Amino acid sequence: MSRLENKIALVVGGAGGIGSAVSQRFASEGARVYATSRKPAEATGVGSIRWIQADASDNADLDRVLQQIRAEQGRIDILVVNAGLAEHARLEDVSEDHFDKTFGLNVRSLVFAAKSAVDLMHPGAAIVLIGSIAGDIGTKGYGVYGATKAAVRAFTRTWANELAAKGIRVNVVSPGPTDTAMMAGASDEIRQALATMIPLGRMGRPDEVAAAVLFLASDESSFTTGAELVVDGGMAQV
Ligand SMILES: NC(=O)c1ccc[n+]([C@@H]2O[C@H](COP(=O)([O-])OP(=O)(O)OC[C@H]3O[C@@H](n4cnc5c(N)ncnc54)[C@H](OP(=O)(O)O)[C@@H]3O)[C@@H](O)[C@H]2O)c1
C-alpha cells in the first residue's frame, strides 16, 4: 500500500540511522523525498531519494534546500526534523560549547527549519519532530540533551495549536534507545544494562521508529495533532 502517494517530503537529517530509515520508508510509500546530509550526495545513497548536501545546523543551507524544493515542487506536504546530537556531560562538565552545539542543532535549527518550511505548506500538511524519552527521564550525563528534547515536546504543543488554523498538523515521535551510530559507542555492558531497563528487552530498530513517523506523517493520523508517540519498548512508559 502507498500511504504517501503524491506527497512531497523533506527529511532534515536524512542519512543517519533513524533519518535514513524514515527517508527510505517514505520513498517506499510513494512520496517524493528530499533528504539532507552534510555528506556529499553520492555518499548518502541511491534510489529515488533526492539527496541535498546541507548542514542541518546552518540556516543558510536550509534556506537553499527550501528554495530548491520551492522551485522543483512548489510545496512541502511532510516535514521531518530528525537531525540531532547527543553528547555525554554531567553538570560539572557542561561547557559553553557543548551547550551551544546541542541547543544549536536540536532546538535552534529545528525551530528555523519549521519556520521556513511552513511557508511551503498547505492544509493537510504534517510536521513530525524527533524528540526523545530523554526529555522525560533524568539520565545522568544527558541533562542538556534531555532539555533540548523537552523543548521539542513543548514546541510540538505550541505549533500544533498555532498551525491548526492552517490545516497543518504537528506531532513528535520520541524514541528510546535505538540501534544507530548515536548508540554505537555503547559497550556490551551498557547494552545489557539498557536491555534490563526496557520491558521489551532490547533496543529499538530505526525501522520501528520510521513506522511511527510514517503514521504521523500520513493521512492515517488526520485527527492527531500536538501528540507524542513514544517508541521505547516501554522504557519510560511502565
Ligand atoms: N539513537 C537513539 O537511541 C535515539 C534515541 C532518542 C532520540 N534519538 C533522536 O533521533 C534523531 C536521529 O538520531 P540517530 O540515532 O539516527 O543518530 P545518527 O545516526 O547519529 O544521526 C544523526 C543525524 O543528525 C545529524 N547531525 C548530527 N550531528 C550534526 C551536526 N553537528 N550538525 C548537523 N547535523 C548533525 C546527522 O546528519 P549528517 O548526515 O549530516 O551527519 C544525522 O542526520 C536525533 O534527533 C536523536 O536525538 C535517537
Ligand as a Chemical Component Dictionary entry (heavy atoms), coordinates in Angstrom:
data_LIG
# 
_chem_comp.id                   LIG 
_chem_comp.type                 NON-POLYMER 
_chem_comp.pdbx_formal_charge   0 
_chem_comp.three_letter_code    LIG 
# 
loop_
_chem_comp_atom.comp_id 
_chem_comp_atom.atom_id 
_chem_comp_atom.alt_atom_id 
_chem_comp_atom.type_symbol 
_chem_comp_atom.charge 
_chem_comp_atom.model_Cartn_x 
_chem_comp_atom.model_Cartn_y 
_chem_comp_atom.model_Cartn_z 
_chem_comp_atom.pdbx_ordinal 
LIG N1  N1  N 0  19.521 6.529  18.630 1  
LIG C1  C1  C 0  18.849 6.749  19.741 2  
LIG O1  O1  O 0  18.945 5.971  20.714 3  
LIG C2  C2  C 0  17.905 7.919  19.835 4  
LIG C3  C3  C 0  17.009 7.949  20.920 5  
LIG C4  C4  C 0  16.129 9.015  21.043 6  
LIG C5  C5  C 0  16.148 10.029 20.109 7  
LIG N2  N2  N 1  17.033 9.981  19.054 8  
LIG C6  C6  C 0  16.992 11.099 18.125 9  
LIG O2  O2  O 0  16.853 10.600 16.794 10 
LIG C7  C7  C 0  17.452 11.517 15.877 11 
LIG C8  C8  C 0  18.372 10.760 14.952 12 
LIG O3  O3  O 0  19.385 10.113 15.675 13 
LIG P1  P1  P 0  20.118 8.773  15.192 14 
LIG O4  O4  O 0  20.086 7.843  16.338 15 
LIG O5  O5  O -1 19.593 8.333  13.883 16 
LIG O6  O6  O 0  21.600 9.297  15.101 17 
LIG P2  P2  P 0  22.675 9.324  13.915 18 
LIG O7  O7  O 0  22.632 8.062  13.122 19 
LIG O8  O8  O 0  23.929 9.719  14.580 20 
LIG O9  O9  O 0  22.137 10.522 13.005 21 
LIG C9  C9  C 0  22.238 11.836 13.448 22 
LIG C10 C10 C 0  21.598 12.786 12.468 23 
LIG O10 O10 O 0  21.811 14.116 12.929 24 
LIG C11 C11 C 0  22.649 14.820 12.035 25 
LIG N3  N3  N 0  23.723 15.508 12.779 26 
LIG C12 C12 C 0  24.441 15.000 13.807 27 
LIG N4  N4  N 0  25.326 15.915 14.262 28 
LIG C13 C13 C 0  25.157 17.004 13.491 29 
LIG C14 C14 C 0  25.763 18.290 13.488 30 
LIG N5  N5  N 0  26.712 18.626 14.357 31 
LIG N6  N6  N 0  25.358 19.188 12.580 32 
LIG C15 C15 C 0  24.383 18.865 11.694 33 
LIG N7  N7  N 0  23.761 17.661 11.645 34 
LIG C16 C16 C 0  24.138 16.751 12.540 35 
LIG C17 C17 C 0  23.240 13.787 11.100 36 
LIG O11 O11 O 0  23.400 14.409 9.837  37 
LIG P3  P3  P 0  24.645 14.138 8.813  38 
LIG O12 O12 O 0  24.146 13.142 7.804  39 
LIG O13 O13 O 0  24.856 15.488 8.253  40 
LIG O14 O14 O 0  25.788 13.601 9.647  41 
LIG C18 C18 C 0  22.169 12.722 11.091 42 
LIG O15 O15 O 0  21.142 13.061 10.184 43 
LIG C19 C19 C 0  18.141 12.586 16.725 44 
LIG O16 O16 O 0  17.326 13.728 16.813 45 
LIG C20 C20 C 0  18.266 11.918 18.094 46 
LIG O17 O17 O 0  18.327 12.852 19.140 47 
LIG C21 C21 C 0  17.898 8.958  18.905 48 
# 
loop_
_chem_comp_bond.comp_id 
_chem_comp_bond.atom_id_1 
_chem_comp_bond.atom_id_2 
_chem_comp_bond.value_order 
_chem_comp_bond.pdbx_ordinal 
LIG N1  C1  SING 1  
LIG C1  O1  DOUB 2  
LIG C1  C2  SING 3  
LIG C2  C3  SING 4  
LIG C2  C21 DOUB 5  
LIG C3  C4  DOUB 6  
LIG C4  C5  SING 7  
LIG C5  N2  DOUB 8  
LIG N2  C6  SING 9  
LIG N2  C21 SING 10 
LIG C6  O2  SING 11 
LIG C6  C20 SING 12 
LIG O2  C7  SING 13 
LIG C7  C8  SING 14 
LIG C7  C19 SING 15 
LIG C8  O3  SING 16 
LIG O3  P1  SING 17 
LIG P1  O4  DOUB 18 
LIG P1  O5  SING 19 
LIG P1  O6  SING 20 
LIG O6  P2  SING 21 
LIG P2  O7  DOUB 22 
LIG P2  O8  SING 23 
LIG P2  O9  SING 24 
LIG O9  C9  SING 25 
LIG C9  C10 SING 26 
LIG C10 O10 SING 27 
LIG C10 C18 SING 28 
LIG O10 C11 SING 29 
LIG C11 N3  SING 30 
LIG C11 C17 SING 31 
LIG N3  C12 SING 32 
LIG N3  C16 SING 33 
LIG C12 N4  DOUB 34 
LIG N4  C13 SING 35 
LIG C13 C14 SING 36 
LIG C13 C16 DOUB 37 
LIG C14 N5  SING 38 
LIG C14 N6  DOUB 39 
LIG N6  C15 SING 40 
LIG C15 N7  DOUB 41 
LIG N7  C16 SING 42 
LIG C17 O11 SING 43 
LIG C17 C18 SING 44 
LIG O11 P3  SING 45 
LIG P3  O12 DOUB 46 
LIG P3  O13 SING 47 
LIG P3  O14 SING 48 
LIG C18 O15 SING 49 
LIG C19 O16 SING 50 
LIG C19 C20 SING 51 
LIG C20 O17 SING 52 
# 
